[in-house]
């Protein structure tokens, strides 16, 4: 019988369910993450205005470059300071 | 006299003192000395191991059947006949082939082989037939391989299994059997379990063994493995930003440029059709890196690979610089390596764009001509400090050589001709919306990022064609920077 060697990492991604959608934004703080793509700030400015008019607390964050994954520090900062994230993903 | 046989005993009996002969009927020298062996068996304590016929040699009562080659493998038999003298289980001396005087001395039988020639060379042991050492290592050795084994059912086609499991880039691959992977690993002195890097996008640790498996699949020969290992290392460097190179909607793929003596040693192409098909090393080394990213890193089109169009070089893109008759220092030397070092440089690039100029005979004209095409990299109105790979053909190189232009001079002139007045490329100029911000209208704008233009000499001797390969739009410290790594041979 032919046996082949597995060329993959043999890893299996942990299955994670998405968190339940929040029923309301009351007492929640929303992170607004700009990934440094052009005009991401324009989009997030509008979102922020809208959320603020609803009385929702927001905080702005920015990735150093869109070309790389977010630094661990930034992810931890967002997790420790906010309840939700809205990301301006593309230009 | 009919020989009787018993199972090959891979381990010499404990404390054995006497002689061991390893033979095969298929060897003319073994047949020549069959009476010698019969004489020895009558006089001495002799164990004969026969690789292909337990009835051979006919004059010996008991022949050990080494048809499975376990004895030969475990005792590193390379030539038959081999005669070993043992004392208390230890090998004292070994002779290969027939040399009458040596056999007489070793056996202390002074009339041995009286009617035979004084010398007859032996034949190759079956245990060292092509491909056999790896098979035997797999069968009898302690396999150093850790990868999970996937059994192919008898009704199953192994090539189809590879496709079904998603291990292929869309083309057939060489099924990675244990024997093939062991053979591949002979191309490096590095341990199979050594970590080469952490492969994006899954950030999966990748060992030498996993690289070897994918190199087998890509069609590499073992001697290419050091280049593949260096390429994987380069791709894992943070500054190369492989995750982004893969994830972008842009066309980019790691393009491998090989410099130094290894180009010759493994038979790479730097001449005719250098960027095309037909050379095994060029075709498979780049493919091996892509398969590592796909299989170990988990990077697949439509998954983390979000390329809008992609390009054929994403199957694999690797070539060598034409160094021997170049007038300029090579890419690797320019990047700080010695000419005698072998290196691989990774450049995150798109497809090949030809630049034809069959009229320029002065370096001034040719530089302006090349600059004109280079100014279209990304877009003719993009002046953000791009990266590009310029491949100068021998006939274009001749123009610079005849005029005595160094690479440095060419670079400096090229920069002059790829720097433009801002107002010609701002948004709205030429009634085209895309362009540079209006605020730059009064500035002089440089096309390329300092250090972002790589220049390589390659191609066949005839044809006034050069080529440009556009770098990934996200270049420099915030994106991808070309990386050169020395190849450990």
Boltz contact constraints between the chains, C-beta under 6 A:
constraints:
  - contact:
      token1: [A, 1]
      token2: [B, 151]
      max_distance: 6.0
  - contact:
      token1: [A, 2]
      token2: [B, 152]
      max_distance: 6.0
  - contact:
      token1: [A, 2]
      token2: [B, 158]
      max_distance: 6.0
  - contact:
      token1: [A, 3]
      token2: [B, 149]
      max_distance: 6.0
  - contact:
      token1: [A, 3]
      token2: [B, 151]
      max_distance: 6.0
  - contact:
      token1: [A, 4]
      token2: [B, 150]
      max_distance: 6.0
  - contact:
      token1: [A, 4]
      token2: [B, 175]
      max_distance: 6.0
  - contact:
      token1: [A, 4]
      token2: [B, 176]
      max_distance: 6.0
  - contact:
      token1: [A, 5]
      token2: [B, 147]
      max_distance: 6.0
  - contact:
      token1: [A, 5]
      token2: [B, 176]
      max_distance: 6.0
  - contact:
      token1: [A, 5]
      token2: [B, 181]
      max_distance: 6.0
  - contact:
      token1: [A, 5]
      token2: [B, 213]
      max_distance: 6.0
  - contact:
      token1: [A, 6]
      token2: [B, 147]
      max_distance: 6.0
  - contact:
      token1: [A, 6]
      token2: [B, 148]
      max_distance: 6.0
  - contact:
      token1: [A, 6]
      token2: [B, 150]
      max_distance: 6.0
  - contact:
      token1: [A, 7]
      token2: [B, 167]
      max_distance: 6.0
  - contact:
      token1: [A, 7]
      token2: [B, 213]
      max_distance: 6.0
  - contact:
      token1: [A, 7]
      token2: [B, 214]
      max_distance: 6.0
  - contact:
      token1: [A, 7]
      token2: [B, 295]
      max_distance: 6.0
  - contact:
      token1: [A, 8]
      token2: [B, 295]
      max_distance: 6.0
  - contact:
      token1: [A, 9]
      token2: [B, 204]
      max_distance: 6.0
  - contact:
      token1: [A, 9]
      token2: [B, 296]
      max_distance: 6.0
  - contact:
      token1: [A, 10]
      token2: [B, 148]
      max_distance: 6.0
  - contact:
      token1: [A, 11]
      token2: [B, 204]
      max_distance: 6.0
  - contact:
      token1: [A, 65]
      token2: [B, 478]
      max_distance: 6.0
  - contact:
      token1: [A, 67]
      token2: [B, 241]
      max_distance: 6.0
  - contact:
      token1: [A, 67]
      token2: [B, 244]
      max_distance: 6.0
  - contact:
      token1: [A, 67]
      token2: [B, 474]
      max_distance: 6.0
  - contact:
      token1: [A, 67]
      token2: [B, 478]
      max_distance: 6.0
  - contact:
      token1: [A, 67]
      token2: [B, 479]
      max_distance: 6.0
  - contact:
      token1: [A, 68]
      token2: [B, 241]
      max_distance: 6.0
  - contact:
      token1: [A, 68]
      token2: [B, 244]
      max_distance: 6.0
  - contact:
      token1: [A, 69]
      token2: [B, 243]
      max_distance: 6.0
